[in-house]
Amino acid sequence: MHDDKELQEYRDLLKPPEHFEEGFDWKTIVGAIFIGFLMMPGSMYLQLVIGQGIGPAARWVTIILFAEIAKRSYTHLKQQEIFLLYYMAGAALASPFQGLLWNQYIVQSDAARMLGLTEFIPHWIAPALGSGSYLERTFMHRDWLIPILLLVGAQLVQRIDHFGLGYSLYRITSDVEKLPFPMAPVGALGTMALAESTEDRKTGWKWRVFSIGGVIGLAFGFFYVLLPALSGLLFTEPIRLIPIPWIELTQHTEDVLPAVATGLQFDLGLVFIGMVLPFWAVIGGLLGLVITIIANPILYAEGILHRWHPGMATVETVFANNFDFYMSFGIGLGLAIGAIGIYYVVNSFRSKDGEKLDFSILLKSHKSRGDINFWVSIGIYVFSTLCYIAFCVWLVPAFPWIFFVIYGFVYTPFISYVTARMEGMAGQFIALPMVREFSFIAGAKFFGYQGLEIWYAPIPIHNYGEATVQFRQIELTGTSLRGIIKAEIIVFPIVMVSSLLFSQFLWQLAPIPSPEYPFAQELWHLQALNTLLMQTSTLEGNSLFYEALSGPVVMSGVGLGLCLYAVLNVLGLPVMLVYGVVRGLGQSTPHGMILEVIGALLGRFYFLKKYGAQWRHYAPVLLAGFSCGMGLTGMFAMGCTLILKSLGRLAY
């Protein structure tokens, strides 16, 4: 595999500091409460209204507000304090109890009724359909007690688990093998921009660039989020100058491009994301999309995409095409990418030229960095995996337990190490598709298991490779791990309580999904169909999943992925292009891709020429600023909506 010049630029963005600090003090505790009770509800509301894209914004909003309060108190936030706020906001914005909103929808969904699965969904996920809690729209009901307790238990194990195998792999790949982790500086630079903002703004560029992004985010957020939210409260119909989630064009292009989902998404954030992502990854995505646009009409003419018919919109088109072709094809492509990643990792060992690695580093602790003992982290991994296995055996006694052991102690370490090395060398995440799903199907086929419980159990299939990047970010910002552990202990109970309260509050305001939550209303049906279609495979009878799965199509995906890689490798083209093409081929839609490509082209051919190598530093900080601006308008919109709707409820 060719060593990309582009990756080398990312590698050199930041060097680890000499000095580490905990950054944990009373500001962190106040920050955790602030994030849990003010930021999280806003983030949850925006996820239901405009989708996932705004999540990280709340992190920047929190940090900016705390930085400004600190300045007015004649003090300043250290880089480490800022990173802890950033880290805690990330943990909080996962809002675990939001999963309950999805669970209540799944049980009541048309998709479950259509596929005849409603009665099979386990009661420890959500109460049965006749429960009074659905009429009252409340989680404060005895029927929800077991799902809530189970969720808290699984979340607790997950937070402990974080410091297990992921941390061990970080020590191996970063300390022993000294891999560069090219994408870690991108995350660290945003928080550093804000640290500078509280110290010396006159000479530094980071705060200036962050502010420019912030102003653009505020202006765009006004039209994209705030105007529709406020006008919806005052008038019968909200004023939407920019359509959410996209302009639907499929029915206008169906004569020229049959079976192609077309539309345009006007989320300006995609332009900034295009500037930050590696250029060839974005161009690869565009190539994949072009191939999809050419291939779909041919596949339709050949009778392969036979479920599509004129009149279908984006959601129905994507689901029909997925069913007929793209699910199987995507599995094949994913297997090819996984094989390439494994080959890359094996090859990297061969090309070491007899270089000896010093594993004794693992047993030495870097005191100021707050290192956990290597064997303790392995112990955490073994303990958490045994907890997951115990949960699964208790919840799904009919499923063969040996599978859980293989997931936890064979597959998870293998895929995590491969991913950790790929993240360390090329900034790429590796996932072998459908491993979990196919093992469930194997359990059903060969061991006679029947039911849906296995799909909802906390299976110990994890990929900790991604966690290594986060530990590298912690190191680059000079934050001691002791501060991170203290932050975890503080943030866990706050997140649990506030997440449950605000899930309840949002459900009380309006049914979810409903017109009040346009993103959920538009896309949850498709997500439910895709999810439940897969789950029919472990029930007896003629499963729809088997209808959708095609061996020859899977093999064609594997073949195409490997051929693409071979051709690009021979031509010496960037490897990022392969990942991009695969991302584009996996049944992509042009809705968001167009703006991403515009961002990539602007970054490459205008800003890179104008600012030189420094643009690599500017782009992530600009994106962080934009996210912050969008977040501020989003939080304001959410605040107005929740206050006025609460008053409306009190009035009657």
Protein Blocks (a to p, Z undefined) as FASTA:
>chain_A
ZZdfklmmmmmmpccdfbdcekiafklmmmmmmmmmmmmmmmmmmmmmnojklmmmmmmm
mmmmmmmmmmmnopacdfklmmmmmmmmmmmmnommlmmmmmmmmmmpmklmmnopmmmp
cfklbccfklmklmnopabbfklmmmmmmmmmmmmmmmmmmmmmmmmmmmmmmmmnopak
lmlmmmmmmmmmmmmmmmmmmlpmklmmmmmmmmmmmmmmmmmmmmmmmmmmmmmbdcdf
bacfbdcfklmmmmmmghiacdddfbfklmmmmmmpcfklmmmmmmmmmmmmmmmmmmmm
nomammbcghiafklmmmmmmmmmmmmmmmmmmmmmmmmmmmmmmmmmmmnnopacdfkl
mmpccfknopacfklmmmmmmmmmmmmmmmmmmmmmmbcfklmmmmmmmmmmmmmmmmmm
mmmmnopacddehklmmmmmmmmmmnopacjklmmpccfbdcfklmmmmmmmmmmnopaf
klmmmmmmmmmmmmmmmmmmmmmmmmmmpccddfklmmlmmmmmmmmmmmmmmmmmmpgc
jdfklmmpcfklmmmmmmmmmmmmmmmmmnopafklmmmmmmmmnopafklmmmmmmmmm
mmmmmmmmmnommlmmmmmmmmmmmmmmmmmmmmmmmmmmmmmmmmmmmmZZ
